[in-house]
Amino acid sequence: MQQEHRVHFRRDLELLVEDLADLAELVATAADDASWALLSAGPELATEVVGRRWTIEMQADRIDAKTSELLTLQAPVARDLRLLVSVLRSCSALRRVGDLALHIASIALRRAPAPAVPGSFTPTVKALADTVSRVTHTASAAIRAGAEPGPALRDQDDEVDALHRRLLTQLSDGSAGLAPDTTIDLTLLGRYYERIGDQALNAAGWRSDPVRAAVQS
């Protein structure tokens, strides 16, 4: 009986991790589409990203509820407990990525049909968006595969930080003659992308070897 109970519990853990991987893919795609809407002045896509908020929220809520249920009913200890607590932390980080993607899409939507990013800033913002995309998809793939993200993900996040600093340097130069609201939007965009990188890194770092063993054992 106890062995059967353990089998069911492990299966619940596996399904929970699959749900977490699905959430990681949802928010990575949302961030990509928000960037595309931003750089292409695409209000339709921006509106779609904003509408996806509820899909992301429902997925995250489902993960939180299932994790809380397992914590309450199964009273896990040791590796199982660490796994469930790590899932909660990762889910929170991924939910934040979804929120930040929504913020980017909202700027694109507010500025449409005009471009949200002035031409002189487009190369930097595009490089920032592309690098953040690599971070979110690397993190998503690591969660899906049950693998450690490795140093490549941290290197990508460091590149995001460097591009964020480059954007702030451009803004502080003052030679672009930007309107105050444009300066504010670009400052916010840089912050949003920098935070997406950090949160994706946090989400991917939830698996340690003992935690992974809890699912695989």
N, C-alpha and C positions, 0 to 999 in steps of 0.2 A: 504493500500500500504506500509506504513511504517512498519507494523507488518510483512508483507511478506518479506520485505527487511531484517528485523532483523532475521527472520528464516533462510534465505539464508546465512547470515553472520555467524550465529552460526554454521551452517552446515560446512561452510568453515573452521571455527576454529577447529571443531571436526576432519575434514580430515587432517588438518595441524598437529594436535597432534598425529594422527595415523601415519603420515609420520615420525614424530620425533621418535616415538616408534620403527618404522621399522629401522630407522638409528641406534638407540641404540643397537638393536639386531645384525645388520650387523657388527658394530665395536666390539661388545663383542665376536662374533664368530671369527672375524679376529684376535683378540688378543689371543684367545684360540689356534687357528690353528698355529699362529706364534710361540707360546710357544712350542707346540707339535713338530713343525719342528725344533726348536732350540734344544730341549732336545733329540730328536730322530735322529738328523742328517738327516732329510728328505728333500732333495732338491726339490722334486716334489711339496710337500705341500707348501714349502716356496715360490716357483715360483707362485703357485696358489694364495697365499695371496698377493703377489706383484701385480698380475694381477687384483685383486679385488679392487685395489685403485680407478679405474675409476668408478666402481659401487658405491662405497662410495661417491666419489666426485660428481657424478651426482645426487645422492639422496640428499646430502647436498645442492647442488646448487638449486635443485628444491624447497627445503624448504625455502632457502633464497629468491628465486625469488617470491614464493607465499606470503611469509610474507611481503616482500617489496610492492607487489601489493596491499595487504590488507591495509597496512599502507597508501599507496598513494590514493587509490580509496575510502576507507571507512572512512578515517580520524577518527580513533577510539579515544576514550578518556577513562580516568579512568581505570577500570579493564581490558577492552579490549586492551587498549594500553599497559598496563603492561604485559599482556599475550603475545602479539606479540613481545615485546622487549625481554622478557624472552626466547621465542622460539629461537630468533636469538642468544642469548648468549649460550643457551644449544646446539644448532646446531654447533656453533663454537667449543665448548668443545668436542663434539662427533667427529667432523671432526679431531680434534687433536688426539684423541684416535686412529682413523684409521691411521693417519700418523705415530704414535709411533709403532703401530703393524707392519706397513710396515718396519720401521727401524729394528725391532727385526728380522723379516723374512729375511731382507737383510743381517744381520750378519750371520744367519744360512746358507744362500745361499752362501755367500762368503767363509765360512769355509768348506762347504761340499766338499768331503764326510767325512772329519774329524769332530769329535764333536766340537762344538763351545765352550762348557763348559767343562773344565777339571774335572775329576772325583771327586777331593776333594771339588770342588765348586758346584757340582750337587745338593746335598741336599738343600743348601741355595737358589740356583736359582730356583729349583723346588718349594720350599715352597713359594718363592716370586711370581712365576707364578701362583700357585694355589690360593694364597690369592688375587692376582689381578683379577683372574677369578671370584672369589666370589664378589668382588667389582663391576665389570662391569655388572655381571648378576643381582645383587641386584639393581643396578641403572636402568638397562633396565626394570626390572619387575616393579619398582616403577613408571617409566615414562608410561609404558603400562597401569598400573592400575589406574593412576591418583592419586597416594597416596604419602604421605610424606615418604621419605626413612627411617626415624627414626634413633635412635642412633646406631643401628647395623651397618649401612653403615659407619659411622664415625669411629666406633671401628675397622672395617675391614681396613679402610684406615690407621689408626694408626698402625695396625699390619704390613701393607706394609712398612710404614716408619721405623719401628723397624727392619724388615728384610733387608731393604736397608742399614741401619746402620751396621747390622751384616756383610753384604757382604763387605762393605767398610773396616771394621775392619779386615776381613780376608785378603783383598788385601794389607792393610798396614803392615801386619805382615811380609811379605817378605819371609817367610820360604818355600812357595810353589815353588819358583824358576821359575816363569812364564816368558815366553817371553814377551817383551814389547808390542807387538801387541795384545797378549792375555789379558794382564792387561788392555789395553785400551778398548778392546771389553767388558770385564766384567764390567768395570766402566761405560761404556755407557749403557749396559743392565740394571744395577741397576738404573740408572737415568731414562731410558725409562719406566721401570715398576713403579717407584715412581711417575712419571708424569701421567701415565695412571690412577693410583689410584686417584690422585688429580683431573684430568679432568673429570673422571666418577662421582666423588663426586659433582663437580660443575654442571655437566649436570643434575644430579638427583635433585639438590636443586632449580631448576627453578620454581617449583610450590609452591606458598604460598596459604593460604586459599582464599584470595580475588581473586587471579588469577584463581584458580580452579573453583571458583564460576562463573567466567565469562563464562566458557564453559558450566557449568551445569545449569545456569539460563536460 
